[in-house]
């Protein structure tokens, strides 16, 4: 299986963020112009990190400034 990362094409940060948003039910928050990933649980965070690494050859925190777990609704 050929992934996008094997093509060695550099990916724009906005492109990677959009692909993550389309592939997962996560939220991207913006703080002072920097993207922060909001995830539901540790399993989802691990899946997103694996997706970014396998498809774009990047570490999650190379794409997002930070990652925070969603607060449960009250």
Predicted model as a PDB file, atoms N, CA, C, CB and O in Angstrom, pLDDT in the B-factor column:
MODEL        1                                                                  
ATOM      1  N   UNK A   1       0.844  -1.182   0.000  1.00 44.00           N  
ATOM      2  CA  UNK A   1       0.000   0.000   0.000  1.00 44.00           C  
ATOM      3  C   UNK A   1       0.883   1.237   0.000  1.00 44.00           C  
ATOM      4  CB  UNK A   1      -0.957   0.003   1.217  1.00 44.00           C  
ATOM      5  O   UNK A   1       1.727   1.404   0.881  1.00 44.00           O  
ATOM      6  N   UNK A   2       0.696   2.075  -0.954  1.00 45.00           N  
ATOM      7  CA  UNK A   2       1.482   3.297  -1.065  1.00 45.00           C  
ATOM      8  C   UNK A   2       0.760   4.426  -0.337  1.00 45.00           C  
ATOM      9  CB  UNK A   2       1.728   3.668  -2.555  1.00 45.00           C  
ATOM     10  O   UNK A   2      -0.405   4.707  -0.621  1.00 45.00           O  
ATOM     11  N   UNK A   3       1.442   5.063   0.590  1.00 51.00           N  
ATOM     12  CA  UNK A   3       0.848   6.196   1.292  1.00 51.00           C  
ATOM     13  C   UNK A   3       1.375   7.488   0.690  1.00 51.00           C  
ATOM     14  CB  UNK A   3       1.151   6.135   2.810  1.00 51.00           C  
ATOM     15  O   UNK A   3       2.349   7.483  -0.063  1.00 51.00           O  
ATOM     16  N   UNK A   4       0.740   8.568   1.020  1.00 53.00           N  
ATOM     17  CA  UNK A   4       1.172   9.864   0.522  1.00 53.00           C  
ATOM     18  C   UNK A   4       2.582  10.196   0.979  1.00 53.00           C  
ATOM     19  CB  UNK A   4       0.213  10.946   0.973  1.00 53.00           C  
ATOM     20  O   UNK A   4       3.320  10.865   0.256  1.00 53.00           O  
ATOM     21  N   UNK A   5       2.971   9.741   2.167  1.00 49.00           N  
ATOM     22  CA  UNK A   5       4.287  10.060   2.707  1.00 49.00           C  
ATOM     23  C   UNK A   5       5.402   9.442   1.882  1.00 49.00           C  
ATOM     24  CB  UNK A   5       4.392   9.593   4.140  1.00 49.00           C  
ATOM     25  O   UNK A   5       6.501   9.994   1.831  1.00 49.00           O  
ATOM     26  N   UNK A   6       5.151   8.316   1.237  1.00 50.00           N  
ATOM     27  CA  UNK A   6       6.215   7.677   0.479  1.00 50.00           C  
ATOM     28  C   UNK A   6       6.580   8.455  -0.770  1.00 50.00           C  
ATOM     29  CB  UNK A   6       5.814   6.280   0.106  1.00 50.00           C  
ATOM     30  O   UNK A   6       7.630   8.203  -1.361  1.00 50.00           O  
ATOM     31  N   UNK A   7       5.748   9.389  -1.185  1.00 51.00           N  
ATOM     32  CA  UNK A   7       6.060  10.176  -2.368  1.00 51.00           C  
ATOM     33  C   UNK A   7       7.077  11.271  -2.059  1.00 51.00           C  
ATOM     34  CB  UNK A   7       4.792  10.788  -2.940  1.00 51.00           C  
ATOM     35  O   UNK A   7       7.609  11.890  -2.980  1.00 51.00           O  
ATOM     36  N   UNK A   8       7.355  11.519  -0.787  1.00 57.00           N  
ATOM     37  CA  UNK A   8       8.318  12.515  -0.334  1.00 57.00           C  
ATOM     38  C   UNK A   8       7.967  13.932  -0.769  1.00 57.00           C  
ATOM     39  CB  UNK A   8       9.680  12.164  -0.840  1.00 57.00           C  
ATOM     40  O   UNK A   8       8.848  14.780  -0.914  1.00 57.00           O  
ATOM     41  N   UNK A   9       6.701  14.181  -0.972  1.00 64.00           N  
ATOM     42  CA  UNK A   9       6.240  15.516  -1.297  1.00 64.00           C  
ATOM     43  C   UNK A   9       5.945  16.225   0.025  1.00 64.00           C  
ATOM     44  CB  UNK A   9       4.976  15.480  -2.236  1.00 64.00           C  
ATOM     45  O   UNK A   9       5.219  15.687   0.861  1.00 64.00           O  
ATOM     46  N   UNK A  10       6.496  17.424   0.224  1.00 78.00           N  
ATOM     47  CA  UNK A  10       6.169  18.120   1.473  1.00 78.00           C  
ATOM     48  C   UNK A  10       4.702  18.553   1.465  1.00 78.00           C  
ATOM     49  CB  UNK A  10       7.095  19.349   1.674  1.00 78.00           C  
ATOM     50  O   UNK A  10       4.185  19.021   0.451  1.00 78.00           O  
ATOM     51  N   UNK A  11       4.057  18.392   2.592  1.00 86.00           N  
ATOM     52  CA  UNK A  11       2.643  18.726   2.703  1.00 86.00           C  
ATOM     53  C   UNK A  11       2.470  20.010   3.496  1.00 86.00           C  
ATOM     54  CB  UNK A  11       1.862  17.580   3.362  1.00 86.00           C  
ATOM     55  O   UNK A  11       3.103  20.199   4.534  1.00 86.00           O  
ATOM     56  N   UNK A  12       1.620  20.879   3.006  1.00 92.00           N  
ATOM     57  CA  UNK A  12       1.287  22.112   3.683  1.00 92.00           C  
ATOM     58  C   UNK A  12       0.519  21.781   4.968  1.00 92.00           C  
ATOM     59  CB  UNK A  12       0.459  23.046   2.758  1.00 92.00           C  
ATOM     60  O   UNK A  12      -0.314  20.875   4.981  1.00 92.00           O  
ATOM     61  N   UNK A  13       0.801  22.508   6.031  1.00 94.00           N  
ATOM     62  CA  UNK A  13       0.157  22.267   7.319  1.00 94.00           C  
ATOM     63  C   UNK A  13      -1.366  22.350   7.204  1.00 94.00           C  
ATOM     64  CB  UNK A  13       0.661  23.271   8.360  1.00 94.00           C  
ATOM     65  O   UNK A  13      -2.073  21.525   7.781  1.00 94.00           O  
ATOM     66  N   UNK A  14      -1.873  23.328   6.471  1.00 95.00           N  
ATOM     67  CA  UNK A  14      -3.328  23.469   6.315  1.00 95.00           C  
ATOM     68  C   UNK A  14      -3.931  22.257   5.618  1.00 95.00           C  
ATOM     69  CB  UNK A  14      -3.661  24.740   5.526  1.00 95.00           C  
ATOM     70  O   UNK A  14      -5.036  21.834   5.958  1.00 95.00           O  
ATOM     71  N   UNK A  15      -3.223  21.698   4.654  1.00 96.00           N  
ATOM     72  CA  UNK A  15      -3.698  20.507   3.950  1.00 96.00           C  
ATOM     73  C   UNK A  15      -3.805  19.329   4.921  1.00 96.00           C  
ATOM     74  CB  UNK A  15      -2.752  20.154   2.773  1.00 96.00           C  
ATOM     75  O   UNK A  15      -4.810  18.618   4.934  1.00 96.00           O  
ATOM     76  N   UNK A  16      -2.771  19.129   5.728  1.00 97.00           N  
ATOM     77  CA  UNK A  16      -2.774  18.024   6.691  1.00 97.00           C  
ATOM     78  C   UNK A  16      -3.916  18.206   7.683  1.00 97.00           C  
ATOM     79  CB  UNK A  16      -1.417  17.937   7.437  1.00 97.00           C  
ATOM     80  O   UNK A  16      -4.620  17.245   7.995  1.00 97.00           O  
ATOM     81  N   UNK A  17      -4.109  19.419   8.179  1.00 97.00           N  
ATOM     82  CA  UNK A  17      -5.190  19.687   9.127  1.00 97.00           C  
ATOM     83  C   UNK A  17      -6.539  19.370   8.493  1.00 97.00           C  
ATOM     84  CB  UNK A  17      -5.150  21.156   9.597  1.00 97.00           C  
ATOM     85  O   UNK A  17      -7.383  18.738   9.129  1.00 97.00           O  
ATOM     86  N   UNK A  18      -6.754  19.792   7.265  1.00 97.00           N  
ATOM     87  CA  UNK A  18      -8.016  19.500   6.586  1.00 97.00           C  
ATOM     88  C   UNK A  18      -8.229  18.008   6.399  1.00 97.00           C  
ATOM     89  CB  UNK A  18      -8.059  20.194   5.239  1.00 97.00           C  
ATOM     90  O   UNK A  18      -9.354  17.529   6.536  1.00 97.00           O  
ATOM     91  N   UNK A  19      -7.184  17.267   6.092  1.00 97.00           N  
ATOM     92  CA  UNK A  19      -7.309  15.819   5.928  1.00 97.00           C  
ATOM     93  C   UNK A  19      -7.654  15.151   7.258  1.00 97.00           C  
ATOM     94  CB  UNK A  19      -6.007  15.227   5.357  1.00 97.00           C  
ATOM     95  O   UNK A  19      -8.452  14.215   7.292  1.00 97.00           O  
ATOM     96  N   UNK A  20      -7.061  15.623   8.345  1.00 98.00           N  
ATOM     97  CA  UNK A  20      -7.380  15.085   9.676  1.00 98.00           C  
ATOM     98  C   UNK A  20      -8.844  15.364  10.000  1.00 98.00           C  
ATOM     99  CB  UNK A  20      -6.452  15.704  10.768  1.00 98.00           C  
ATOM    100  O   UNK A  20      -9.550  14.477  10.481  1.00 98.00           O  
ATOM    101  N   UNK A  21      -9.303  16.573   9.744  1.00 96.00           N  
ATOM    102  CA  UNK A  21     -10.695  16.935  10.035  1.00 96.00           C  
ATOM    103  C   UNK A  21     -11.678  16.114   9.217  1.00 96.00           C  
ATOM    104  CB  UNK A  21     -10.920  18.415   9.769  1.00 96.00           C  
ATOM    105  O   UNK A  21     -12.761  15.787   9.703  1.00 96.00           O  
ATOM    106  N   UNK A  22     -11.322  15.774   7.983  1.00 96.00           N  
ATOM    107  CA  UNK A  22     -12.209  14.976   7.142  1.00 96.00           C  
ATOM    108  C   UNK A  22     -12.208  13.503   7.556  1.00 96.00           C  
ATOM    109  CB  UNK A  22     -11.800  15.106   5.678  1.00 96.00           C  
ATOM    110  O   UNK A  22     -13.198  12.799   7.358  1.00 96.00           O  
ATOM    111  N   UNK A  23     -11.104  13.046   8.125  1.00 97.00           N  
ATOM    112  CA  UNK A  23     -10.962  11.627   8.459  1.00 97.00           C  
ATOM    113  C   UNK A  23     -11.429  11.285   9.868  1.00 97.00           C  
ATOM    114  CB  UNK A  23      -9.530  11.214   8.301  1.00 97.00           C  
ATOM    115  O   UNK A  23     -11.727  10.125  10.152  1.00 97.00           O  
ATOM    116  N   UNK A  24     -11.498  12.278  10.755  1.00 96.00           N  
ATOM    117  CA  UNK A  24     -11.850  12.036  12.158  1.00 96.00           C  
ATOM    118  C   UNK A  24     -12.891  13.053  12.603  1.00 96.00           C  
ATOM    119  CB  UNK A  24     -10.592  12.109  13.071  1.00 96.00           C  
ATOM    120  O   UNK A  24     -12.992  14.141  12.037  1.00 96.00           O  
ATOM    121  N   UNK A  25     -13.654  12.694  13.607  1.00 92.00           N  
ATOM    122  CA  UNK A  25     -14.652  13.591  14.182  1.00 92.00           C  
ATOM    123  C   UNK A  25     -14.012  14.403  15.302  1.00 92.00           C  
ATOM    124  CB  UNK A  25     -15.878  12.796  14.709  1.00 92.00           C  
ATOM    125  O   UNK A  25     -14.452  14.343  16.450  1.00 92.00           O  
ATOM    126  N   UNK A  26     -12.984  15.154  14.965  1.00 93.00           N  
ATOM    127  CA  UNK A  26     -12.285  15.964  15.945  1.00 93.00           C  
ATOM    128  C   UNK A  26     -12.530  17.439  15.634  1.00 93.00           C  
ATOM    129  CB  UNK A  26     -10.767  15.640  15.953  1.00 93.00           C  
ATOM    130  O   UNK A  26     -13.113  17.783  14.606  1.00 93.00           O  
ATOM    131  N   UNK A  27     -12.080  18.290  16.530  1.00 94.00           N  
ATOM    132  CA  UNK A  27     -12.238  19.725  16.370  1.00 94.00           C  
ATOM    133  C   UNK A  27     -10.853  20.363  16.332  1.00 94.00           C  
ATOM    134  CB  UNK A  27     -13.104  20.327  17.517  1.00 94.00           C  
ATOM    135  O   UNK A  27      -9.944  19.943  17.048  1.00 94.00           O  
ATOM    136  N   UNK A  28     -10.707  21.369  15.501  1.00 96.00           N  
ATOM    137  CA  UNK A  28      -9.470  22.144  15.488  1.00 96.00           C  
ATOM    138  C   UNK A  28      -9.805  23.533  16.008  1.00 96.00           C  
ATOM    139  CB  UNK A  28      -8.832  22.207  14.046  1.00 96.00           C  
ATOM    140  O   UNK A  28     -10.615  24.258  15.431  1.00 96.00           O  
ATOM    141  N   UNK A  29      -9.168  23.877  17.100  1.00 95.00           N  
ATOM    142  CA  UNK A  29      -9.332  25.192  17.711  1.00 95.00           C  
ATOM    143  C   UNK A  29      -8.135  26.043  17.300  1.00 95.00           C  
ATOM    144  CB  UNK A  29      -9.454  25.093  19.280  1.00 95.00           C  
ATOM    145  O   UNK A  29      -7.048  25.515  17.066  1.00 95.00           O  
ATOM    146  N   UNK A  30      -8.326  27.325  17.215  1.00 93.00           N  
ATOM    147  CA  UNK A  30      -7.229  28.222  16.850  1.00 93.00           C  
ATOM    148  C   UNK A  30      -6.954  29.154  18.017  1.00 93.00           C  
ATOM    149  CB  UNK A  30      -7.562  29.031  15.560  1.00 93.00           C  
ATOM    150  O   UNK A  30      -7.858  29.819  18.523  1.00 93.00           O  
ATOM    151  N   UNK A  31      -5.702  29.195  18.434  1.00 89.00           N  
ATOM    152  CA  UNK A  31      -5.280  30.049  19.540  1.00 89.00           C  
ATOM    153  C   UNK A  31      -4.111  30.896  19.048  1.00 89.00           C  
ATOM    154  CB  UNK A  31      -4.882  29.201  20.808  1.00 89.00           C  
ATOM    155  O   UNK A  31      -3.032  30.371  18.771  1.00 89.00           O  
ATOM    156  N   UNK A  32      -4.320  32.180  18.942  1.00 90.00           N  
ATOM    157  CA  UNK A  32      -3.302  33.109  18.459  1.00 90.00           C  
ATOM    158  C   UNK A  32      -2.754  32.668  17.107  1.00 90.00           C  
ATOM    159  CB  UNK A  32      -2.164  33.226  19.474  1.00 90.00           C  
ATOM    160  O   UNK A  32      -1.554  32.767  16.848  1.00 90.00           O  
ATOM    161  N   UNK A  33      -3.654  32.179  16.246  1.00 91.00           N  
ATOM    162  CA  UNK A  33      -3.269  31.777  14.901  1.00 91.00           C  
ATOM    163  C   UNK A  33      -2.620  30.410  14.793  1.00 91.00           C  
ATOM    164  CB  UNK A  33      -2.355  32.771  14.349  1.00 91.00           C  
ATOM    165  O   UNK A  33      -2.152  30.027  13.721  1.00 91.00           O  
ATOM    166  N   UNK A  34      -2.588  29.666  15.900  1.00 95.00           N  
ATOM    167  CA  UNK A  34      -1.968  28.338  15.890  1.00 95.00           C  
ATOM    168  C   UNK A  34      -3.038  27.273  16.100  1.00 95.00           C  
ATOM    169  CB  UNK A  34      -0.869  28.229  16.982  1.00 95.00           C  
ATOM    170  O   UNK A  34      -3.919  27.436  16.944  1.00 95.00           O  
ATOM    171  N   UNK A  35      -2.963  26.174  15.330  1.00 97.00           N  
ATOM    172  CA  UNK A  35      -3.981  25.126  15.436  1.00 97.00           C  
ATOM    173  C   UNK A  35      -3.766  24.229  16.654  1.00 97.00           C  
ATOM    174  CB  UNK A  35      -3.987  24.279  14.173  1.00 97.00           C  
ATOM    175  O   UNK A  35      -2.650  23.794  16.939  1.00 97.00           O  
ATOM    176  N   UNK A  36      -4.849  23.968  17.354  1.00 97.00           N  
ATOM    177  CA  UNK A  36      -4.837  23.055  18.504  1.00 97.00           C  
ATOM    178  C   UNK A  36      -5.880  21.968  18.239  1.00 97.00           C  
ATOM    179  CB  UNK A  36      -5.135  23.822  19.862  1.00 97.00           C  
ATOM    180  O   UNK A  36      -7.024  22.265  17.895  1.00 97.00           O  
ATOM    181  N   UNK A  37      -5.484  20.739  18.399  1.00 97.00           N  
ATOM    182  CA  UNK A  37      -6.366  19.609  18.172  1.00 97.00           C  
ATOM    183  C   UNK A  37      -7.148  19.305  19.434  1.00 97.00           C  
ATOM    184  CB  UNK A  37      -5.572  18.380  17.720  1.00 97.00           C  
ATOM    185  O   UNK A  37      -6.567  19.166  20.510  1.00 97.00           O  
ATOM    186  N   UNK A  38      -8.459  19.201  19.310  1.00 97.00           N  
ATOM    187  CA  UNK A  38      -9.307  18.767  20.422  1.00 97.00           C  
ATOM    188  C   UNK A  38      -9.811  17.372  20.088  1.00 97.00           C  
ATOM    189  CB  UNK A  38     -10.505  19.766  20.672  1.00 97.00           C  
ATOM    190  O   UNK A  38     -10.490  17.177  19.080  1.00 97.00           O  
ATOM    191  N   UNK A  39      -9.484  16.407  20.927  1.00 96.00           N  
ATOM    192  CA  UNK A  39      -9.830  15.006  20.675  1.00 96.00           C  
ATOM    193  C   UNK A  39     -10.739  14.481  21.781  1.00 96.00           C  
ATOM    194  CB  UNK A  39      -8.555  14.137  20.571  1.00 96.00           C  
ATOM    195  O   UNK A  39     -10.823  15.070  22.858  1.00 96.00           O  
ATOM    196  N   UNK A  40     -11.420  13.366  21.504  1.00 94.00           N  
ATOM    197  CA  UNK A  40     -12.396  12.814  22.454  1.00 94.00           C  
ATOM    198  C   UNK A  40     -11.773  11.955  23.548  1.00 94.00           C  
ATOM    199  CB  UNK A  40     -13.411  11.998  21.713  1.00 94.00           C  
ATOM    200  O   UNK A  40     -12.170  12.044  24.710  1.00 94.00           O  
ATOM    201  N   UNK A  41     -10.792  11.118  23.181  1.00 95.00           N  
ATOM    202  CA  UNK A  41     -10.182  10.217  24.156  1.00 95.00           C  
ATOM    203  C   UNK A  41      -8.797   9.796  23.664  1.00 95.00           C  
ATOM    204  CB  UNK A  41     -11.083   8.970  24.398  1.00 95.00           C  
ATOM    205  O   UNK A  41      -8.408  10.112  22.539  1.00 95.00           O  
ATOM    206  N   UNK A  42      -8.069   9.092  24.503  1.00 96.00           N  
ATOM    207  CA  UNK A  42      -6.696   8.703  24.171  1.00 96.00           C  
ATOM    208  C   UNK A  42      -6.636   7.821  22.929  1.00 96.00           C  
ATOM    209  CB  UNK A  42      -6.060   7.977  25.346  1.00 96.00           C  
ATOM    210  O   UNK A  42      -5.704   7.934  22.133  1.00 96.00           O  
ATOM    211  N   UNK A  43      -7.616   6.952  22.760  1.00 97.00           N  
ATOM    212  CA  UNK A  43      -7.652   6.078  21.587  1.00 97.00           C  
ATOM    213  C   UNK A  43      -7.740   6.910  20.298  1.00 97.00           C  
ATOM    214  CB  UNK A  43      -8.850   5.099  21.680  1.00 97.00           C  
ATOM    215  O   UNK A  43      -7.031   6.642  19.328  1.00 97.00           O  
ATOM    216  N   UNK A  44      -8.612   7.912  20.303  1.00 97.00           N  
ATOM    217  CA  UNK A  44      -8.728   8.768  19.123  1.00 97.00           C  
ATOM    218  C   UNK A  44      -7.430   9.536  18.879  1.00 97.00           C  
ATOM    219  CB  UNK A  44      -9.903   9.747  19.283  1.00 97.00           C  
ATOM    220  O   UNK A  44      -6.993   9.661  17.735  1.00 97.00           O  
ATOM    221  N   UNK A  45      -6.817  10.045  19.928  1.00 97.00           N  
ATOM    222  CA  UNK A  45      -5.546  10.763  19.780  1.00 97.00           C  
ATOM    223  C   UNK A  45      -4.484   9.861  19.162  1.00 97.00           C  
ATOM    224  CB  UNK A  45      -5.063  11.292  21.141  1.00 97.00           C  
ATOM    225  O   UNK A  45      -3.751  10.282  18.267  1.00 97.00           O  
ATOM    226  N   UNK A  46      -4.401   8.631  19.636  1.00 98.00           N  
ATOM    227  CA  UNK A  46      -3.436   7.677  19.082  1.00 98.00           C  
ATOM    228  C   UNK A  46      -3.713   7.400  17.603  1.00 98.00           C  
ATOM    229  CB  UNK A  46      -3.471   6.362  19.877  1.00 98.00           C  
ATOM    230  O   UNK A  46      -2.783   7.316  16.801  1.00 98.00           O  
ATOM    231  N   UNK A  47      -4.984   7.260  17.244  1.00 98.00           N  
ATOM    232  CA  UNK A  47      -5.356   7.015  15.845  1.00 98.00           C  
ATOM    233  C   UNK A  47      -4.981   8.201  14.957  1.00 98.00           C  
ATOM    234  CB  UNK A  47      -6.864   6.733  15.734  1.00 98.00           C  
ATOM    235  O   UNK A  47      -4.469   8.019  13.852  1.00 98.00           O  
ATOM    236  N   UNK A  48      -5.235   9.396  15.438  1.00 98.00           N  
ATOM    237  CA  UNK A  48      -4.908  10.593  14.660  1.00 98.00           C  
ATOM    238  C   UNK A  48      -3.393  10.721  14.507  1.00 98.00           C  
ATOM    239  CB  UNK A  48      -5.491  11.861  15.334  1.00 98.00           C  
ATOM    240  O   UNK A  48      -2.902  11.032  13.422  1.00 98.00           O  
ATOM    241  N   UNK A  49      -2.659  10.483  15.583  1.00 98.00           N  
ATOM    242  CA  UNK A  49      -1.199  10.568  15.524  1.00 98.00           C  
ATOM    243  C   UNK A  49      -0.642   9.549  14.531  1.00 98.00           C  
ATOM    244  CB  UNK A  49      -0.587  10.342  16.922  1.00 98.00           C  
ATOM    245  O   UNK A  49       0.251   9.872  13.748  1.00 98.00           O  
ATOM    246  N   UNK A  50      -1.160   8.326  14.557  1.00 98.00           N  
ATOM    247  CA  UNK A  50      -0.731   7.297  13.604  1.00 98.00           C  
ATOM    248  C   UNK A  50      -1.060   7.694  12.174  1.00 98.00           C  
ATOM    249  CB  UNK A  50      -1.386   5.958  13.935  1.00 98.00           C  
ATOM    250  O   UNK A  50      -0.243   7.506  11.273  1.00 98.00           O  
ATOM    251  N   UNK A  51      -2.246   8.238  11.960  1.00 98.00           N  
ATOM    252  CA  UNK A  51      -2.681   8.672  10.634  1.00 98.00           C  
ATOM    253  C   UNK A  51      -1.739   9.747  10.085  1.00 98.00           C  
ATOM    254  CB  UNK A  51      -4.128   9.204  10.687  1.00 98.00           C  
ATOM    255  O   UNK A  51      -1.302   9.663   8.937  1.00 98.00           O  
ATOM    256  N   UNK A  52      -1.431  10.740  10.892  1.00 98.00           N  
ATOM    257  CA  UNK A  52      -0.553  11.825  10.461  1.00 98.00           C  
ATOM    258  C   UNK A  52       0.843  11.289  10.157  1.00 98.00           C  
ATOM    259  CB  UNK A  52      -0.482  12.927  11.537  1.00 98.00           C  
ATOM    260  O   UNK A  52       1.458  11.680   9.165  1.00 98.00           O  
ATOM    261  N   UNK A  53       1.336  10.406  10.997  1.00 97.00           N  
ATOM    262  CA  UNK A  53       2.666   9.846  10.794  1.00 97.00           C  
ATOM    263  C   UNK A  53       2.733   8.973   9.546  1.00 97.00           C  
ATOM    264  CB  UNK A  53       3.081   9.041  12.008  1.00 97.00           C  
ATOM    265  O   UNK A  53       3.665   9.099   8.752  1.00 97.00           O  
ATOM    266  N   UNK A  54       1.765   8.098   9.369  1.00 97.00           N  
ATOM    267  CA  UNK A  54       1.786   7.165   8.238  1.00 97.00           C  
ATOM    268  C   UNK A  54       1.512   7.843   6.900  1.00 97.00           C  
ATOM    269  CB  UNK A  54       0.773   6.073   8.459  1.00 97.00           C  
ATOM    270  O   UNK A  54       2.104   7.468   5.888  1.00 97.00           O  
ATOM    271  N   UNK A  55       0.627   8.831   6.882  1.00 96.00           N  
ATOM    272  CA  UNK A  55       0.231   9.442   5.620  1.00 96.00           C  
ATOM    273  C   UNK A  55       1.033  10.678   5.239  1.00 96.00           C  
ATOM    274  CB  UNK A  55      -1.201   9.798   5.680  1.00 96.00           C  
ATOM    275  O   UNK A  55       1.111  11.027   4.061  1.00 96.00           O  
ATOM    276  N   UNK A  56       1.631  11.346   6.227  1.00 96.00           N  
ATOM    277  CA  UNK A  56       2.324  12.593   5.932  1.00 96.00           C  
ATOM    278  C   UNK A  56       3.756  12.633   6.454  1.00 96.00           C  
ATOM    279  CB  UNK A  56       1.557  13.737   6.508  1.00 96.00           C  
ATOM    280  O   UNK A  56       4.462  13.624   6.270  1.00 96.00           O  
ATOM    281  N   UNK A  57       4.186  11.543   7.111  1.00 95.00           N  
ATOM    282  CA  UNK A  57       5.539  11.436   7.650  1.00 95.00           C  
ATOM    283  C   UNK A  57       5.863  12.607   8.580  1.00 95.00           C  
ATOM    284  CB  UNK A  57       6.559  11.375   6.509  1.00 95.00           C  
ATOM    285  O   UNK A  57       6.956  13.171   8.539  1.00 95.00           O  
ATOM    286  N   UNK A  58       4.887  12.955   9.417  1.00 95.00           N  
ATOM    287  CA  UNK A  58       5.045  14.049  10.371  1.00 95.00           C  
ATOM    288  C   UNK A  58       4.595  13.591  11.749  1.00 95.00           C  
ATOM    289  CB  UNK A  58       4.244  15.294   9.923  1.00 95.00           C  
ATOM    290  O   UNK A  58       3.750  12.706  11.884  1.00 95.00           O  
ATOM    291  N   UNK A  59       5.167  14.203  12.754  1.00 96.00           N  
ATOM    292  CA  UNK A  59       4.713  14.003  14.120  1.00 96.00           C  
ATOM    293  C   UNK A  59       3.488  14.880  14.344  1.00 96.00           C  
ATOM    294  CB  UNK A  59       5.842  14.331  15.151  1.00 96.00           C  
ATOM    295  O   UNK A  59       3.400  15.971  13.780  1.00 96.00           O  
ATOM    296  N   UNK A  60       2.555  14.426  15.147  1.00 96.00           N  
ATOM    297  CA  UNK A  60       1.326  15.171  15.395  1.00 96.00           C  
ATOM    298  C   UNK A  60       1.604  16.604  15.842  1.00 96.00           C  
ATOM    299  CB  UNK A  60       0.490  14.460  16.440  1.00 96.00           C  
ATOM    300  O   UNK A  60       0.935  17.536  15.396  1.00 96.00           O  
ATOM    301  N   UNK A  61       2.587  16.780  16.721  1.00 95.00           N  
ATOM    302  CA  UNK A  61       2.876  18.114  17.237  1.00 95.00           C  
ATOM    303  C   UNK A  61       3.719  18.953  16.281  1.00 95.00           C  
ATOM    304  CB  UNK A  61       3.580  18.003  18.560  1.00 95.00           C  
ATOM    305  O   UNK A  61       4.040  20.101  16.586  1.00 95.00           O  
ATOM    306  N   UNK A  62       4.080  18.391  15.127  1.00 95.00           N  
ATOM    307  CA  UNK A  62       4.662  19.197  14.056  1.00 95.00           C  
ATOM    308  C   UNK A  62       3.549  19.874  13.254  1.00 95.00           C  
ATOM    309  CB  UNK A  62       5.549  18.325  13.130  1.00 95.00           C  
ATOM    310  O   UNK A  62       3.791  20.852  12.547  1.00 95.00           O  
ATOM    311  N   UNK A  63       2.346  19.351  13.368  1.00 96.00           N  
ATOM    312  CA  UNK A  63       1.190  19.883  12.647  1.00 96.00           C  
ATOM    313  C   UNK A  63       0.356  20.777  13.569  1.00 96.00           C  
ATOM    314  CB  UNK A  63       0.322  18.731  12.082  1.00 96.00           C  
ATOM    315  O   UNK A  63      -0.042  21.878  13.188  1.00 96.00           O  
ATOM    316  N   UNK A  64       0.102  20.292  14.773  1.00 96.00           N  
ATOM    317  CA  UNK A  64      -0.720  21.022  15.736  1.00 96.00           C  
ATOM    318  C   UNK A  64       0.161  21.585  16.845  1.00 96.00           C  
ATOM    319  CB  UNK A  64      -1.820  20.107  16.328  1.00 96.00           C  
ATOM    320  O   UNK A  64       1.109  20.940  17.292  1.00 96.00           O  
ATOM    321  N   UNK A  65      -0.169  22.800  17.282  1.00 96.00           N  
ATOM    322  CA  UNK A  65       0.578  23.437  18.364  1.00 96.00           C  
ATOM    323  C   UNK A  65       0.441  22.640  19.656  1.00 96.00           C  
ATOM    324  CB  UNK A  65       0.093  24.879  18.576  1.00 96.00           C  
ATOM    325  O   UNK A  65       1.399  22.488  20.415  1.00 96.00           O  
ATOM    326  N   UNK A  66      -0.776  22.130  19.892  1.00 95.00           N  
ATOM    327  CA  UNK A  66      -1.035  21.300  21.071  1.00 95.00           C  
ATOM    328  C   UNK A  66      -2.251  20.431  20.808  1.00 95.00           C  
ATOM    329  CB  UNK A  66      -1.250  22.173  22.340  1.00 95.00           C  
ATOM    330  O   UNK A  66      -2.960  20.611  19.819  1.00 95.00           O  
ATOM    331  N   UNK A  67      -2.480  19.486  21.709  1.00 95.00           N  
ATOM    332  CA  UNK A  67      -3.639  18.612  21.631  1.00 95.00           C  
ATOM    333  C   UNK A  67      -4.262  18.546  23.017  1.00 95.00           C  
ATOM    334  CB  UNK A  67      -3.252  17.186  21.109  1.00 95.00           C  
ATOM    335  O   UNK A  67      -3.576  18.309  24.012  1.00 95.00           O  
ATOM    336  N   UNK A  68      -5.570  18.760  23.067  1.00 94.00           N  
ATOM    337  CA  UNK A  68      -6.269  18.750  24.356  1.00 94.00           C  
ATOM    338  C   UNK A  68      -7.480  17.827  24.281  1.00 94.00           C  
ATOM    339  CB  UNK A  68      -6.707  20.185  24.760  1.00 94.00           C  
ATOM    340  O   UNK A  68      -8.142  17.724  23.249  1.00 94.00           O  
ATOM    341  N   UNK A  69      -7.748  17.167  25.385  1.00 94.00           N  
ATOM    342  CA  UNK A  69      -8.910  16.284  25.440  1.00 94.00           C  
ATOM    343  C   UNK A  69     -10.173  17.110  25.693  1.00 94.00           C  
ATOM    344  CB  UNK A  69      -8.731  15.204  26.544  1.00 94.00           C  
ATOM    345  O   UNK A  69     -10.176  18.044  26.496  1.00 94.00           O  
ATOM    346  N   UNK A  70     -11.237  16.743  24.989  1.00 93.00           N  
ATOM    347  CA  UNK A  70     -12.526  17.423  25.158  1.00 93.00           C  
ATOM    348  C   UNK A  70     -13.034  17.252  26.586  1.00 93.00           C  
ATOM    349  CB  UNK A  70     -13.566  16.879  24.153  1.00 93.00           C  
ATOM    350  O   UNK A  70     -12.859  16.200  27.200  1.00 93.00           O  
ATOM    351  N   UNK A  71     -13.653  18.283  27.091  1.00 86.00           N  
ATOM    352  CA  UNK A  71     -14.294  18.180  28.398  1.00 86.00           C  
ATOM    353  C   UNK A  71     -15.646  17.499  28.226  1.00 86.00           C  
ATOM    354  CB  UNK A  71     -14.456  19.584  29.060  1.00 86.00           C  
ATOM    355  O   UNK A  71     -16.347  17.749  27.244  1.00 86.00           O  
ATOM    356  N   UNK A  72     -16.016  16.645  29.168  1.00 80.00           N  
ATOM    357  CA  UNK A  72     -17.339  16.007  29.056  1.00 80.00           C  
ATOM    358  C   UNK A  72     -18.435  17.062  29.227  1.00 80.00           C  
ATOM    359  CB  UNK A  72     -17.503  14.871  30.120  1.00 80.00           C  
ATOM    360  O   UNK A  72     -18.279  18.007  30.001  1.00 80.00           O  
ATOM    361  N   UNK A  73     -19.546  16.894  28.499  1.00 79.00           N  
ATOM    362  CA  UNK A  73     -20.657  17.853  28.645  1.00 79.00           C  
ATOM    363  C   UNK A  73     -21.248  17.751  30.051  1.00 79.00           C  
ATOM    364  CB  UNK A  73     -21.762  17.593  27.573  1.00 79.00           C  
ATOM    365  O   UNK A  73     -21.299  16.677  30.650  1.00 79.00           O  
ATOM    366  N   UNK A  74     -21.684  18.883  30.549  1.00 75.00           N  
ATOM    367  CA  UNK A  74     -22.264  18.892  31.904  1.00 75.00           C  
ATOM    368  C   UNK A  74     -23.735  18.647  31.862  1.00 75.00           C  
ATOM    369  CB  UNK A  74     -21.992  20.206  32.606  1.00 75.00           C  
ATOM    370  O   UNK A  74     -24.386  18.620  32.906  1.00 75.00           O  
TER     371      UNK A  74                                                      
ENDMDL                                                                          
END                                                                             
